Amino acid sequence: MSNEHKIPSLADSRAAIDRIDRELVKLFCERMQVSADVAEYKRSVGMPVTDAARERALLAKVSELAGTEMEENVRTLYATILAISKAYQHERLNTSSKLEHKISTAVKETSPIFPARAKVACQGVEGAYSLKAAEKLFSCPEVRFYKTFGDVFDAIDRGECRYGVLPIENSTAGSVTQIYDLMSNHRFYIVRALRLKVDHCLLAKPGTKRADITEIVSHQQALSQCAGYIAQLSGVKATPFPNTAKAAEFAKSAPAGVAAIASRDCASLYGLEVLDTDIQDNANNYTRFICISKTPEIYPGADKTSIILTVPHKPGSLSRLLTQIDAMHINLTKLESRPIPGHDFEFLFYFDLESPIESPALLRLLGELESSSETFRYLGTYREML
């Protein structure tokens, strides 16, 4: 008699899977009922829903039960089950965290209409793209210019301006990493965001020809966005400047052969000539700006939430966090990591979550992340303008 394993038919295998699925669903529903009983007990004795030690022990146990081959798959499955279970317990208990209360208070106390007039801090000088963004966000902003991005944050802290407008990322050159680092060191809230179409021009003193140019000055992001164009100008040096408009201002009095990459507006502002237009490598070149304030303001239509947090420096920590977000049916639109100064191989993670502020699932998720993360910062819930 042959000892070879007989492969069952596809119909038989599917019938077996259907039978197993019925048992799994029944057991899952039974588990959730027990989870509800656990929630009621926790309510009676004043215990929090999240029990990190219990979760670690459970994940270790199921990993051992699964064996080496299926260990990671089972850990992923149970991370999802735990996330669903905690959300269900919060729903049953109708619990709210301090953060949920803070957000609810901000929603109630914020005016239903975004202000038309306000004192707004921007980095740079007249002609800066931040000014363009401020003028799109506000009908009549009173703009004050500051030398550095850090100065803008400080101006908000000191109360010199109610708002600050800062670039945070570009569709071509990526994130403005300095802003992310400053975000982790200052207490503030994002109240609105804007995607601004950016069309760069090459500007120089009147009478200058492209062949005369030996150096181009601009912000590092603008230089990156126009890298292909600059490469075509053989032998031209690219020099970073703190701001595109400041570069244009410098070009006005710089030695012959110096040109600037900046907006068309800077040509008339600083008496320069436009040598070339739309020189960015990507025709769809957008920069995302954030508008920040010292206190949380959540206006109607707010559907994007930004947070900062850390996860344990262990395998699978970030994966389990992403599973938790997915279990809440909340869309993750951005994930950025930045090294923590003085901590080798440890990172802060920046998340953009897409969900209406009215969503109970979003509020529960934020409450859970705040209670379970060693470092957590809520950066605001806001609407992004196009």
C-alpha positions as CSV (number, residue, x, y, z in Angstrom):
1,M,0.0,0.0,0.0
2,S,1.4,3.5,-0.9
3,N,2.3,5.9,1.9
4,E,2.0,9.0,-0.4
5,H,-0.3,11.7,0.9
6,K,-3.4,12.0,-1.3
7,I,-4.1,15.6,-2.2
8,P,-7.8,16.3,-1.6
9,S,-9.8,17.9,-4.4
10,L,-10.3,21.7,-4.5
11,A,-14.0,21.2,-3.5
12,D,-13.0,19.2,-0.5
13,S,-10.4,21.7,0.6
14,R,-12.9,24.6,0.3
15,A,-15.5,22.7,2.2
16,A,-12.9,22.1,5.0
17,I,-12.1,25.9,5.0
18,D,-15.8,26.8,5.2
19,R,-16.2,24.4,8.2
20,I,-13.1,25.9,10.0
21,D,-14.3,29.5,9.2
22,R,-17.7,28.8,10.9
23,E,-15.9,27.6,14.0
24,L,-13.5,30.6,13.9
25,V,-16.3,33.1,13.6
26,K,-18.2,31.4,16.4
27,L,-15.1,31.4,18.7
28,F,-14.3,35.0,17.8
29,C,-17.8,36.1,18.8
30,E,-17.5,34.1,22.0
31,R,-14.1,35.7,22.7
32,M,-15.6,39.2,22.2
33,Q,-18.4,38.4,24.6
34,V,-15.8,37.4,27.2
35,S,-13.9,40.6,26.4
36,A,-17.1,42.6,27.2
37,D,-17.2,40.8,30.5
38,V,-13.6,41.8,31.2
39,A,-14.5,45.4,30.3
40,E,-17.3,45.4,32.9
41,Y,-15.0,44.0,35.5
42,K,-12.4,46.7,34.7
43,R,-15.1,49.3,35.1
44,S,-16.1,47.9,38.5
45,V,-12.5,48.0,39.9
46,G,-11.4,51.1,38.0
47,M,-8.8,49.4,35.8
48,P,-7.7,50.9,32.5
49,V,-8.7,49.0,29.3
50,T,-5.1,48.7,28.0
51,D,-3.0,46.2,29.9
52,A,0.4,46.2,28.1
53,A,1.9,43.4,30.3
54,R,-1.1,41.1,29.6
55,E,-0.8,41.8,25.9
56,R,2.9,40.9,25.8
57,A,2.3,37.7,27.7
58,L,-0.6,36.7,25.4
59,L,1.5,37.4,22.2
60,A,4.3,35.4,23.6
61,K,2.0,32.5,24.5
62,V,0.3,32.3,21.1
63,S,3.7,32.5,19.3
64,E,4.8,29.5,21.3
65,L,1.6,27.6,20.5
66,A,1.9,28.3,16.8
67,G,5.4,27.0,16.4
68,T,8.3,28.5,14.4
69,E,6.7,28.3,10.9
70,M,3.5,30.2,11.8
71,E,4.7,32.3,14.7
72,E,4.8,35.7,12.9
73,N,1.5,35.1,11.2
74,V,-0.2,34.3,14.5
75,R,1.3,37.3,16.2
76,T,-0.1,39.5,13.4
77,L,-3.5,37.9,13.7
78,Y,-3.6,38.3,17.5
79,A,-2.3,41.9,17.3
80,T,-5.4,42.6,15.2
81,I,-7.7,40.7,17.6
82,L,-6.3,42.7,20.6
83,A,-6.8,46.0,18.8
84,I,-10.4,45.1,17.9
85,S,-11.0,43.8,21.5
86,K,-9.7,47.1,23.1
87,A,-11.8,49.2,20.7
88,Y,-14.8,47.0,21.6
89,Q,-14.1,47.4,25.4
90,H,-13.8,51.2,25.0
91,E,-17.1,51.3,23.1
92,R,-18.9,49.2,25.7
93,L,-17.6,51.3,28.6
94,N,-18.1,54.6,26.7
95,T,-14.7,55.7,28.1
96,S,-13.0,58.9,27.2
97,S,-9.3,59.9,27.7
98,K,-7.9,63.3,28.6
99,L,-7.0,63.8,25.0
100,E,-10.6,63.0,23.9
101,H,-11.8,65.6,26.3
102,K,-9.2,68.1,25.0
103,I,-10.3,67.6,21.4
104,S,-14.0,67.8,22.2
105,T,-13.4,71.0,24.1
106,A,-11.4,72.5,21.2
107,V,-14.3,71.6,18.8
108,K,-16.8,73.3,21.0
109,E,-14.7,76.4,21.6
110,T,-13.4,77.0,18.1
111,S,-15.3,79.5,15.9
112,P,-17.2,77.9,13.0
113,I,-15.5,80.1,10.5
114,F,-11.7,80.2,9.9
115,P,-10.5,83.8,10.6
116,A,-9.9,86.1,7.6
117,R,-7.6,88.5,9.5
118,A,-4.7,87.5,11.8
119,K,-1.1,88.2,12.7
120,V,0.9,85.5,10.9
121,A,4.6,84.6,11.2
122,C,6.5,83.5,8.1
123,Q,10.1,82.7,7.5
124,G,12.0,84.8,4.9
125,V,11.3,88.2,3.3
126,E,8.8,89.7,0.9
127,G,8.2,87.3,-2.0
128,A,8.6,84.1,0.0
129,Y,6.4,81.2,-0.9
130,S,5.3,81.1,2.7
131,L,3.7,84.5,2.1
132,K,1.8,83.1,-0.9
133,A,0.6,80.3,1.3
134,A,-0.5,82.7,4.1
135,E,-2.4,84.9,1.5
136,K,-4.3,81.8,0.4
137,L,-5.1,80.7,3.9
138,F,-6.2,84.1,5.1
139,S,-8.1,86.8,3.2
140,C,-6.1,89.6,4.9
141,P,-3.1,88.4,6.9
142,E,-0.8,90.7,8.8
143,V,2.4,89.0,8.0
144,R,5.6,89.3,10.0
145,F,8.8,87.9,8.6
146,Y,11.4,86.0,10.7
147,K,14.9,84.9,9.9
148,T,14.6,81.1,10.6
149,F,11.9,78.4,10.9
150,G,12.8,78.2,14.6
151,D,12.1,81.9,15.0
152,V,8.6,81.3,13.6
153,F,7.9,78.7,16.3
154,D,9.3,81.1,19.0
155,A,7.1,83.9,17.7
156,I,4.0,81.7,18.3
157,D,5.3,80.7,21.8
158,R,5.8,84.3,22.8
159,G,2.4,85.3,21.5
160,E,3.8,87.8,18.9
161,C,1.6,86.1,16.2
162,R,-1.4,84.0,16.5
163,Y,-0.4,81.8,13.6
164,G,2.7,80.6,11.8
165,V,2.8,79.3,8.2
166,L,5.6,76.8,7.5
167,P,6.5,74.4,4.6
168,I,6.5,70.8,5.6
169,E,7.0,68.8,2.5
170,N,7.3,69.0,-1.3
171,S,6.0,66.6,-3.9
172,T,9.4,66.5,-5.6
173,A,12.1,67.1,-2.9
174,G,10.3,65.4,0.0
175,S,10.0,66.5,3.6
176,V,11.5,69.6,5.1
177,T,13.3,67.7,7.8
178,Q,14.1,70.8,9.8
179,I,10.4,71.4,10.4
180,Y,9.9,67.9,11.6
181,D,12.7,68.3,14.1
182,L,11.3,71.6,15.3
183,M,7.8,70.1,15.6
184,S,9.1,67.6,18.2
185,N,10.6,70.4,20.4
186,H,7.8,72.9,20.4
187,R,4.2,72.8,21.8
188,F,1.8,73.9,19.1
189,Y,-1.1,72.7,17.1
190,I,-1.8,72.5,13.3
191,V,-5.1,74.2,12.6
192,R,-5.0,74.2,8.8
193,A,-2.9,73.0,5.9
194,L,-2.5,74.0,2.2
195,R,-1.1,72.4,-0.9
196,L,0.5,75.2,-3.0
197,K,1.5,74.9,-6.7
198,V,5.1,76.1,-6.9
199,D,6.5,77.3,-10.2
200,H,10.1,78.4,-10.0
201,C,11.8,81.0,-12.1
202,L,15.5,81.8,-12.8
203,L,16.1,85.4,-12.0
204,A,19.1,87.7,-12.5
205,K,20.1,91.3,-12.8
206,P,18.8,92.9,-16.0
207,G,21.1,92.3,-19.0
208,T,22.3,88.9,-17.7
209,K,22.2,86.0,-20.1
210,R,22.0,82.4,-19.2
211,A,25.5,81.8,-20.6
212,D,26.8,84.4,-18.1
213,I,25.6,82.6,-15.0
214,T,28.3,81.0,-12.8
215,E,26.3,80.5,-9.5
216,I,22.7,79.9,-8.6
217,V,21.4,80.7,-5.1
218,S,18.1,79.5,-3.5
219,H,16.7,77.4,-0.7
220,Q,17.9,73.8,-0.6
221,Q,14.4,72.5,-1.4
222,A,14.2,74.7,-4.5
223,L,17.6,73.7,-5.7
224,S,16.5,70.0,-5.3
225,Q,13.3,70.7,-7.1
226,C,15.3,72.2,-10.1
227,A,18.2,69.8,-10.0
228,G,17.7,68.6,-13.6
229,Y,17.6,72.2,-14.9
230,I,20.7,73.2,-13.0
231,A,22.6,70.1,-14.2
232,Q,22.1,71.4,-17.8
233,L,24.0,74.6,-17.0
234,S,27.5,73.3,-17.2
235,G,29.9,74.5,-14.5
236,V,27.3,76.4,-12.5
237,K,27.6,76.3,-8.7
238,A,24.5,75.8,-6.6
239,T,24.5,77.6,-3.2
240,P,21.9,77.0,-0.6
241,F,20.2,80.0,1.0
242,P,17.8,80.2,3.9
243,N,14.9,81.3,1.7
244,T,14.1,81.6,-2.0
245,A,13.1,85.3,-1.6
246,K,16.2,86.0,0.4
247,A,18.2,84.5,-2.4
248,A,16.5,86.8,-4.9
249,E,17.2,89.8,-2.6
250,F,20.9,88.7,-2.6
251,A,21.1,88.4,-6.4
252,K,20.0,92.0,-6.7
253,S,23.4,93.2,-5.3
254,A,25.5,90.1,-5.9
255,P,28.5,90.1,-8.3
256,A,27.8,89.5,-12.0
257,G,27.0,85.9,-12.9
258,V,24.9,85.2,-9.8
259,A,21.2,84.2,-10.4
260,A,18.5,83.1,-8.0
261,I,15.7,80.5,-8.2
262,A,12.5,82.1,-6.8
263,S,9.0,83.0,-7.6
264,R,8.1,85.4,-10.5
265,D,6.9,87.9,-7.9
266,C,10.5,88.3,-6.7
267,A,11.5,89.7,-10.1
268,S,9.5,92.9,-9.7
269,L,10.2,93.1,-5.9
270,Y,13.9,93.1,-6.3
271,G,14.4,94.5,-9.8
272,L,15.5,91.3,-11.4
273,E,14.9,89.9,-14.9
274,V,13.1,86.5,-15.5
275,L,15.5,84.4,-17.6
276,D,13.5,81.2,-17.5
277,T,10.1,80.1,-16.1
278,D,8.7,76.8,-14.7
279,I,12.2,75.4,-14.3
280,Q,11.2,72.8,-11.7
281,D,11.8,69.2,-12.8
282,N,8.3,68.1,-12.1
283,A,5.5,70.2,-13.7
284,N,3.1,69.1,-10.8
285,N,5.4,70.6,-8.2
286,Y,3.4,71.2,-4.9
287,T,4.6,72.3,-1.5
288,R,2.5,71.5,1.5
289,F,2.3,74.2,4.2
290,I,0.9,73.9,7.7
291,C,-0.6,76.7,9.7
292,I,0.2,76.4,13.4
293,S,-1.2,78.0,16.6
294,K,-0.3,77.9,20.3
295,T,-3.7,76.4,21.3
296,P,-5.8,73.7,19.5
297,E,-8.4,75.1,17.1
298,I,-10.6,72.5,15.2
299,Y,-12.7,74.0,12.5
300,P,-15.7,72.3,10.7
301,G,-14.6,69.9,8.1
302,A,-11.4,68.9,9.9
303,D,-10.6,65.4,8.7
304,K,-6.8,65.1,9.0
305,T,-5.0,64.4,12.3
306,S,-1.2,64.5,12.9
307,I,0.5,62.9,15.8
308,I,4.1,62.1,16.9
309,L,4.9,58.9,18.9
310,T,7.6,56.4,19.7
311,V,7.4,52.6,19.6
312,P,9.5,50.1,21.5
313,H,12.8,49.3,19.8
314,K,11.8,45.7,19.2
315,P,10.9,43.6,16.1
316,G,7.3,44.0,15.0
317,S,6.5,47.0,17.1
318,L,5.7,49.4,14.2
319,S,3.9,46.6,12.4
320,R,1.6,46.0,15.3
321,L,0.9,49.7,15.6
322,L,-0.1,49.8,11.9
323,T,-2.3,46.8,12.4
324,Q,-4.0,48.7,15.3
325,I,-4.7,51.7,13.0
326,D,-6.0,49.4,10.3
327,A,-8.3,47.6,12.8
328,M,-10.0,50.9,13.5
329,H,-10.6,51.4,9.7
330,I,-8.7,54.7,9.8
331,N,-6.7,55.7,6.7
332,L,-3.0,56.3,7.2
333,T,-1.8,58.9,4.6
334,K,1.7,59.7,5.8
335,L,4.4,58.0,7.9
336,E,7.7,59.7,8.5
337,S,10.5,58.8,10.9
338,R,13.2,61.0,12.4
339,P,16.1,59.9,14.6
340,I,15.9,60.9,18.3
341,P,19.0,62.9,19.2
342,G,21.2,61.1,21.7
343,H,19.4,57.8,21.2
344,D,21.2,55.4,18.7
345,F,18.8,53.7,16.3
346,E,15.7,55.1,18.0
347,F,13.1,57.1,16.1
348,L,10.1,59.4,16.4
349,F,7.3,58.6,14.0
350,Y,5.0,61.2,12.5
351,F,1.6,60.0,11.4
352,D,-1.1,61.7,9.3
353,L,-4.4,60.0,9.8
354,E,-7.4,60.7,7.6
355,S,-10.8,60.5,9.4
356,P,-13.5,63.0,10.3
357,I,-13.0,64.5,13.8
358,E,-16.5,63.3,14.6
359,S,-15.4,59.7,14.3
360,P,-15.6,57.8,17.6
361,A,-13.0,55.3,16.3
362,L,-10.5,58.1,15.7
363,L,-11.0,59.5,19.3
364,R,-10.6,55.9,20.7
365,L,-7.5,55.3,18.7
366,L,-5.9,58.5,19.8
367,G,-6.7,57.7,23.4
368,E,-5.2,54.3,23.2
369,L,-2.1,55.5,21.5
370,E,-1.6,58.2,24.1
371,S,-1.9,55.7,27.0
372,S,0.3,53.0,25.4
373,S,3.1,55.1,23.8
374,E,6.1,56.1,25.8
375,T,6.2,59.4,23.9
376,F,3.0,60.8,22.3
377,R,2.1,64.2,20.9
378,Y,-1.2,65.3,19.4
379,L,-0.4,67.9,16.7
380,G,-3.9,68.8,15.7
381,T,-6.9,67.9,13.6
382,Y,-7.4,70.2,10.6
383,R,-8.6,70.6,7.1
384,E,-6.2,70.6,4.1
385,M,-6.9,73.1,1.4
386,L,-6.0,72.5,-2.3
